[in-house]
Amino acid sequence: MAFLLVVVYIAFISLGIPDSLIGSAWPAIYAEMELPVEAVSAVTLLISGSTVLSGFLSTGVINRFGTAKVTAVSTAMTALALIGFSFAPAFWVMLPLAVILGLGAGAIDAGLNNFVALHCKASHMNFLHCFYGVGVSLSPYLMSVALSHSGWRWGYRYTFFIQAAITLLLICSIPLWKKVTSKDQAAEEEQQTNISVFQLAKKSTVRMVWIIMLATNALEYTCGTWASTYLVNVKNFSPETGALGLTVYYAGMALGRFVSGIVSSKIKTWSRIWLGCGIVGGAAVFMLIPLNGWCFVGGLALMGFGNGSIYPNLIHLTPSNFGKDLSQAVMGSQIAFAYIGVMIAPPLVSFVCKFLGMSIYPLFLAVLVVIMALALLVFAGMLKKQGKYNKEI
């Protein structure tokens, strides 16, 4: 099981690698292709929309083909999309590649999250998402290096090489899943109920967790997509320095998840969630203060640190909150609504900033924090009434 966990961790690096690329590369892409700055919304909409679709369909696909094969094929899809981006001669070529990228990401996310939630401790879930943080931190750093020397296209090629290597590892590890996973675990996974999203929507707790997932991921990707552009356009950073500032944000996220995993044996999951929420609130207030660009980068690091622990801890509680038989279905829907937030928020920032100016961006982040905090309070109250609050598997 230990070696399989290492493979799963590495797979989550592959999940994180594509997510921060478009945000860090966009200032250079739209300048080269002579595009309006808000054109990035078309790419993020297609990526997140395809991930939403993949998340909703993931239960049936994983039940049929298994987590190992779905993860390997999906990672290969993301690798192909990355190399395609690097050679794209025009903006319109990026659009179908964005669909391929999103479809691959959704299946990886839902399958691996449910596997770890069912079979591993909370510390492993946090470390798993810490490795996602490694992936999203690595991408803007490599993009920053590429922008300084050879251009944004090589940033995509560098990440393709990593993604291709991870794909090969996952293909080679497929027999390992069968050997390591016990008969009881396999039977348990096969008993997953393939319930429709309309049936899930009848449950008030499911609806509320959807709102939380939407808000926390909208916050994460609004930072990831627009922070670099904000630093360049408002704080007068160069494109490569803006990409480096975004690296600090994702490094804060990875660190938050690592620390959450370390303290998981001493601090209950819900306590870690509330602590993260408090840090996010403080970061939002700090970022509203009109200080210099590097102070804003410090606020981004705190935002990543606090918000980074909320998502994996809620994901880990899925079997406890909703039952093991429904965990894969709820997990897929949670991933889908997380990416609905990803799909809606960055274009909404584009729309708001077009009329009110880019300086409104920190206020937009603060509003998302308030929505997330209120939804968490309501959800926790629902679980308390059902006797499931602070109950862990």
Buried (B, 14 or more C-beta within 10 A) or exposed (E): EEEBBEBBBBBBBBBBBBBBBBBBBBBBBBEEEEBEBBBBBBBBBBBBBBBBBBBBBBBBBBBEBBBBBBBBBBBBBBBBBBBBBBEBEEBEEBBEBBBBBBBBBBBBBBBBBBBBBBBBBBBBBBBBBBBBBBBBBBBBBBBBBBBBEEBBBBBBBBBBEBBBEBBEBBBEBBEEBEEBBEEEBEEBBEEBBEBEBEEBEEBEBBBBBBBBBBBBBBBBBBBBBBBBBBBBBBBEBBBBBBBBBBBBBBBBBBBBBBBBBBBBEEBBBBEBBBBBBEBBBBBBEBBEEEEEBBBBBBBBBBBBBBBBBBBBBBBBBBBBBBEBBBBBBBBBBBBBBBBBBBBBBBBBBBEBBEEEEBEEBBEBBBEBBEBBBEBBEEBBEBBEEEEBBBBBB
